Amino acid sequence: MINSVCLLGSAAGRNAGDAALISGIMEAIDLRLKCRLLYRVPTLFPRFVEQTYRHNRVEAVNVMPWTGSLKLLGWPTYRAVTTSDLSLVFDAVLFDRSLFNPMFNFLSSLYFLLPAAKKAGRRVGLYNCGVGPITTDLGAKMLKKVCDSCDFITVREEGSAEVLRRIGVPDSRFLVTADAALNAPGISDGEIDSIYRTIGLNPNQEILAININKYLNTWSEQSGVKLDVGGFLDLIATAINQLCRTVAAPLLLVSTYHGDIELTAELRKRLQVSQPVAAIDNRQYDHYQIKGVLSKVSMLFAMRLHAMILASSSGTPIAGLAYQPKVQHYFDQLGIADSCTDFQQFSSERIHRFLLANWERRQATRDILAERIPQLQQKAMIAADCVAELDAGR
């Protein structure tokens, strides 16, 4: 019987997407098992975990350096995975970039932790993970060992499944599901209205939300000259300024990662529009609140995958700029592949035309999401069903 679960992924509190994933996982498993399990969460910021998930049974596992840890690699996490009934890897942490830097890359740490959990007689799973990029033979070997340790494997989209097949994991060993954050809870309409009053916008009018990402195209698989920050901001701002000459909607700048806030502020300085411009970020508002705010906008143009997921899970039309393949994979899942663009032939005019086209077809996108999101939310629950099967001894 499963009473305790260790959640292995990013839980530093700096990323609203990671926070939404943890929330969605706990909600789904507790629903399927019809009880409140104890969740152990390795984190650099224990207070964040304890305060944010106060409605769940959580135990923050402190992995600050003075505990003998380098992120997940260390005694506290080892103890958590060897004493918890089940350890679940979540999020997109299975890649081999900076493979031996445990402060950035979790794959090398999981390569040691998951076999240790199995040796201690515990169970292990990949919970709706994003997998890749894997570009080295050693990374492929490590990922294969991680997969071989698992009692079940679920990945959130077909792109991740292709990575598993390429390293030798047979189709019979995994299921393609959807992102766990699709089932993260939101907030009440009253609280949403209160936030909108605070930031000076009216949720009953058309609003265009914008989200950008500090990684620019440094993760993209496309060749060519890498963008510098100033050039990127100039191009995006020019495209938005041009759009706002024909689209009168107020703008809402949304940061879902602490590291993007300064970049977003620089974008705001470059905007020359007549309509109101407001901003929110995940230092002031948690992922529940950001999901609520995004549920009321008319469209979100975003780079961060989980900004798009928080918006689209409430039926809000989205348009994306893919800094990683996982962004395009999500739009493929939704059946709106044309609503995602990339960094090829990147220009302000191209982005302007892309934004305008998506704004004009936002109702059609909303109609597609109304059909597709409930299907993906059910697929995301498959991972919780796998946990329930383990709990039942099957």
N, C-alpha and C positions, 0 to 999 in steps of 0.2 A: 504494500500500500504506500502511495506517495503522500508524504506530509510536508516535505520541504524541497524547494527548487532553488538552485543557484543559477542566476542569469548572467551569462558571460558575453559582454559586449561593451559598448561605450555608454557610460552612465555618469559623466562628469558634471552634468547639469548645464553645460554650455550650448547644447544643441536641442532645440525643441523637438526635432524629429526623433532623436534617440529617446527622449523622454516619452514621446507618444508611443513608440514601439514597446517600451516597458509596460506602459499603462495598458495597451491593447493586449499584450500577452497575458498579464495577470487577470484582466477582466475575462478573457476568453477561457483560460484554464479553470478559474474559479467557477465560471458558469457551467462548463462541461462536467466538472467533478462535483458540483453542487456543494462546495465547501470552500472556506478561505484557507488556502495553503500559506505556509511561511515561505517568503521569497528572500533569499540572500543575494544582495547586489553588491559586487565589488565596485568601489568608487573612490575617486580622489576627494569627493565632497560628501561625506556621510550625512551632514545636516540637510543637504538638498534632497537626498533620497528619503530621509525620514519625514521631512515636511511635505514634499510633493505628493508622496503616495500614502498620505495619512489615512486614507480610506481602505488601504490594503494592509495585510500583515507583512511588513518588510523589516529586514535586518540589514543595515548597511555594513558592508565589510570594508574597513578602512585600508586602502592600498597606497597611502602616502609613503614617500621614501623612508621615513623613520620607522615604518613597520617592517622594513626589510623587503620592500616591493619596488619593482619597476613596472608600473601599471599592473597588468594581470600576473606578471611573472614574480612570484614570491610566496612566502609562507602563508599569509592570510588567505589568498585565493586557493592555494593547495589544500589548506584545511577545509575551506568551504566546499570544494568539489568532492573531497573524500568523506565528508560527513553528511552532505545533502543527499536525499534519495534520488534526485535527478538533477543533472546540469544541462542547461540549454544555451547553445550559442545562438545569438540573434544579431540582426543588423548586417551591414555589408563589411564585415571585418576579415573576410577570407580572401585576401589578396597578397601578392608577394613584393609589392613595392617597399623599399627599405626593410627588407625581410628580417634583419637582425637588430633592428632598433625597436625594442619592446615598448618604448614610449609612444611609438607611432603605429607599429605593426603588431597585431595580435596573433597572427597565424603561427609564428614561431613559438609563442607562449602556449597556445592551445595544443601544439604538437606534443608538448610534455604533459600538460594538465589533463587532457582527456584520457589518455592511456592510464594515468595515475588514478583517475576516478574509476575506470573499469577494473583496475587491479584491486581497488578497495571494495569491489562488489556493487558499485553504484551504476546508475543508468545515465546515458548521455544521448542528446539529440541535437540536430540542427533545426531551429525553429524559424521557418519562412525566411531563410537567409538569402542575402545577395552574395553571389560567389564570383570572384575575379575582380580585376584582371589577374591572370596567372601567366607570366611571361618567361619563367625560368624552370629548368628541370628540377632544381631543388625545391622551388615553391610547389611544383606539381607533386613531388614526392611527399612533402609535408602535408599538403591538402589531402592526398590519398590516405595517409595514415590517420588523419583526423576523421575522415569519412568512415574508414574501417573500424574506428572505435565506437561508432554511433549505433544506437538501437533503432533509431529512425532518422530519416533525413527529409526535410521539406525545404524547397527553395521557392523564392517568390516570383520568379518569371523564367521564361524559356531560355533567356540568355545565360542565366546561371546554370540551367540544366545542361546546356551545351558545353560549358566549362567542365562539369562533372564527367560528361561522356568522354571528353577529350583526354582526361587524366586516367580513364579506365574504370570509372564507377558505372556499373550497369544500370539500365533504366529500372530494373526491378528493385533497386535499392533506394529509390527516392521518388517523391511526389512533387509535382509542380503546383504550387498553391498561389498565394498572393501576399501582399505586405501586411504584417500584423497591425500597423498603425491605422489601417482602414477601419478597424473596430475600436479605436481609441474614443473614449467618451468626450463630449463637449460640455457646454454650460447652458444655462437657461437664457431665454430671450431677454428677460429683465436684466441679467448681468451683461449681455451683449450690448443692449441699448445704453447701459451705464458707461461702458468703455467707449462707445462711440461719442457720447456726450463729452467725455473727458478729452478725447483727441480732436473734438470740434468738427465731426462729420455726422451726416444724417444717414442712418442705415437704410432708410426707405428710398433713397435716390440711387441712381447709377453711380458706381464707384469702380475705378480701375486700380487694382493692386499690383505692385511691382516688387519682385524679390530678386536680388543679385547675390553673387557668390564670389568670395575672394580667390577661389582657385582658377577663375577665368577658364582658359582652355588648356591648362597645364596637365590635366588628366585625359584629355581627348586623344583618340587614336589617330587623329588626322595629322598629316605632316604639314610643314610650313612654319613661318615665323611665329613665335609665341608673342602674344599680346602683352604690352606693358599696361599697368593699372590706369595710368592717365589716358592712354589711347583708347582703352576699353570704355572708360567712363565717358569720354567725349563722344564716342560713337553711339552709345546707348542713350545718352542725354539728348543728342541731336535727333535721334529717332523718336523719342518721346515728345520732345518739343514740337516736332513736325506733326505727330499724331494729334496732339492737343489743339492744333489749329482747326481740326475738323471734329474731334470728339471732345465734348464739353464736360465729361465726367470728372469729378474731383479725383485726385491721386492719393493712394495710400501706400507708403513705402513700408515693407514688412521685412524685418530681419529675424530669422529663426535660429541664428547661430551668433554667439558673441563676437566671433572674429569677423563677421560681415557688417557689424554696426558702423564702424568707422568708414568703411567703403560706401555704405548706403548714405551716410551723411555727406560724403564728397559728391555723390550723385545728386543729392538734393540741391547742393550749391550750384550745380550746373543747369538745373531746370529753369527755364524761362517760360512760364505758363501763366495764364490769367486765372485759372481755376485753383481752388484750395488744394494744398498739399499737406498731408498729415503723415505721421510715422509711428509705428509700434515696433517693439523688439522683445526678445525673450529674457531680457534682464528685468523688465517691468512686469511682463505678463507671462504666465506659464503656458504650456502647450494646450491645455484645455481651453484657455481664454483665446489663444491665437486661432484655434480651430473655430471657435464661436464667431470671432470677428470675420474670418475668411468665409464663413457660411453666408454672409450678407453681401459680399461684393459681387459685382456683375461679371468680372473676369479677373483672373490672376495670371500675370506673365511672370514666370519664375525660372530660376536655375536650380535651386535646392529641391531635390526629389521630394523630401517630406513636407516642404511647404506646399507642393502640388498635391500630395496625398491628403494633407489636412484639409485643403480646400475642396478637392474633388470628392472626397468621402462624404461631404455635405451637399454634393450636387452642383458646386460652383464650377463654371467653365474655366478651363486652364489652357494656357499656351506655354510651351517650354523652350528653353535654350539648353541644349544638351552639352554639359561639360564632361560627362561620363556616359558610357553606353547604357548604364542602368536607367538614365532618364528617358532615352528613346524606348527602351524595353517597356517602361510603364505606359507610355502612350500607345505602344503596339497592343498591350493588354487591353487597354480601354477601347480600342478600335478607332482611335482618332490620331493615327500616325502623322497626318499632315499638320497637326497642331503643334508639332515639335520641329525645331530647326537646329542647325549646328553652326560650327565656326568656319565652314568652307565659304570662301568668297565673302567674308564677314565685312559688312558695311552698314552705315546708318540707313541708307536708302532701302537696303534689303530687309533690315529689321523693321523699319517703318511699314513697309508693305506687308510684312508678316503680321505685325500687330494689328494693322487695320483690317486685314482679311479675317483674323480670328475674332476681332471685336464685332464685325458685321455678321459672323455666323455663330455668335455666342449662344443664341437660343437653340440652334440645331445641336450644338455641343452639349448643352444642358439636357436636351432630350435623350441623347445617346447615354450620357452619364446616369440618367434616371433608370435606364434599363441595365447598364453594365455594372454600376457600383454595387448594387445588392448581390449580384452574382459573385463579384470578387470578394465581397465581405464574407460570403458563405465559404468560398475557397480558402480564405485566410483562416477560417475556423477548423480546417482539416488538421492543422498541426495540433490544436487543442484536442481533437478527437484521437490523435496518435498518443497524446499523453494519457487520455482516459483509457485507451487500450492497454497501455503499460500498467496503469493503476489497477486495472482489472485482471492483470496477470496474463494478458494475451500478447 
